[in-house]
């Protein structure tokens, strides 16, 4: 019969830990595992070991990532003074370290739903929730639906940049524009819809509830 290949991952064929299931899986972690498996299959003169990453000094400069120049997230992730926002998965996650009073991230597609549980146990009456348009398209609209069903007072900021930017700027599957988002959230029962833009003329003819 045909021999089937043995495929391993986090654990080897004997069930022993092989790769760390948490955090970053970089070249330095992969190389020794591959070398162990391929040791008797390759010419050792062709093998090349990866140098270990040098340790950084405690006083090494730190440069955190930030939004791309020209991306609307530079402005759209800001909140009014005295307000706060929840974060989510996407480029806008970075708002958490940009002094924009944004915190409490959740898994992709559940942005803002933590407020459903919190709202009954605080004197705070309203929050914002950042939601990328790519996430909105595949699952985030369900978070809006859940918030409406729960009757909580929340403003979703659907951050429209017409791209799945976090993974390289791919187009949103199925296509999505502002007019479509407006019609969808109207159908879900959103009571107030506003488009905030640097060019209002693009949306002047749209029908708002």
C-alpha positions, 0 to 999 in steps of 0.5 A: 500500500501507499505509505502515509506521511507522518505530520506533526505540529505542537507535539511530535509523533510520540506525543511530546511537546514540540512547539510552544502553543502560545506566542510567536513561532519564529525561525529560531524556534522552528529551526532546531525541530526541523534539524532534528527531523532532517538530521539523517536526511540531509548532507550536514555540510549543507546545514546552516544554523540560525544564530540566536537573537541577541538579548536587548538591554533594558535601556534599548529604545522602544518603538511601538507600531502605529497606524499607516500615514493617511489611514482614517484610523489615525482620526477615527479611533479618537473619542470625545473627552470623558468617553471611552472605547473598547478595542477589538482585533484589527489595526485599531487594536493599537488605539490601546497604547495611543492615549485614546482611552481605549481598552478591553479587547475581545475576540474578533467579531465580538467587539463591544459585547463586553458592555452587555455584561458590564452595563448593569453593574456600573454608573457609566451610561454609554461607551463606544466600540471600535469595529473594523469594516473587515470584521464587521463584514464577516462577523461583527454585525452579529455583535451589533445585533446582540447589543441591540437585543440586549438594549444597551446604550453603545455607539459602534464606530465602524472604522471604514478603510475599505480593506482588511489592512491588518493582514496586508490590505486585501479587499473585503470578501464580497465587497462592502461600501458605506451605503451597504453598511447603512442599509444593513444596520438600519435593518438591524434596528440601529436607532441613530446612524451618522457618517463621519468623514473628511469629505461629506460630499461623498455621502450627501445623497444617502438616506439616513434614518 
